[in-house]
Amino acid sequence: MGGVPVVVRLKRMGTLKKPHHKIVVAPSRRARDGAFLEEVGIYDPSKTPPLLKINKERVAYWAQHGAFVTPAVTRLLRLAA
């Protein structure tokens, strides 16, 4: 990435008051809902029970290669375990 830190974070999708999220790997300087490198999961809290699908292998790969995992994604990884 040429020295730009990479982060694993949530990308907000959906409509007003009905959000769902994609878990993405993106350069840290990009906007929250901007372009990303790879989608590694989805999270929809509006479902009962909440829908959570994460590719843990890809998150681990990016973390090993220097990507910062945000606290929100860390909590979701614990829930998925």
C-alpha positions in Angstrom: 0.0 0.0 0.0 3.0 2.3 -0.2 3.1 3.2 3.5 -0.5 4.0 3.9 -1.9 2.0 6.9 -4.6 -0.4 6.3 -7.6 -0.9 8.6 -10.3 -3.6 9.0 -13.5 -1.7 9.8 -17.2 -1.4 9.3 -18.7 0.3 6.2 -22.2 1.5 6.9 -24.9 0.6 4.3 -28.7 0.7 4.3 -31.2 3.4 4.8 -32.0 5.9 7.5 -32.6 4.0 10.8 -32.1 0.6 9.1 -28.4 0.2 8.9 -26.4 -2.8 8.0 -22.7 -3.0 7.7 -20.0 -4.6 5.5 -16.7 -5.5 7.2 -14.0 -4.3 4.9 -10.3 -3.8 4.6 -9.5 -0.3 3.5 -6.7 2.3 3.5 -7.1 4.3 6.7 -7.2 7.6 4.9 -10.3 6.7 2.9 -13.8 7.8 3.9 -15.7 5.4 6.2 -18.1 4.5 3.3 -15.5 5.0 0.5 -13.5 2.6 -1.6 -12.0 -0.5 0.0 -9.6 -3.3 -0.8 -11.6 -6.4 0.2 -14.9 -7.2 1.8 -14.4 -9.8 4.6 -17.8 -10.0 6.2 -21.3 -8.6 6.8 -23.2 -7.6 9.9 -26.9 -6.8 10.1 -28.1 -5.9 13.6 -31.7 -5.4 12.5 -32.3 -9.1 12.0 -33.4 -11.3 14.9 -30.9 -12.8 15.8 -28.4 -10.4 14.3 -26.8 -11.6 11.1 -23.0 -11.9 11.3 -20.7 -13.6 8.8 -17.0 -13.0 8.9 -14.2 -14.6 7.0 -11.8 -15.0 10.0 -9.0 -16.4 7.8 -8.9 -13.2 5.7 -9.1 -10.9 8.8 -6.1 -12.9 10.3 -4.2 -12.6 7.0 -4.6 -8.8 6.9 -3.8 -8.5 10.7 -0.6 -10.5 10.1 0.3 -8.1 7.3 0.0 -5.0 9.5 -3.7 -4.0 9.2 -5.2 -2.4 12.3 -8.5 -4.1 13.4 -10.9 -1.5 14.9 -12.5 -2.2 18.3 -15.9 -2.6 16.8 -14.7 -5.4 14.5 -12.8 -7.0 17.4 -16.0 -7.2 19.4 -17.8 -8.8 16.4 -14.9 -11.3 16.0 -15.4 -12.3 19.6 -19.2 -12.8 19.0 -18.5 -14.9 15.9 -16.2 -17.3 17.8 
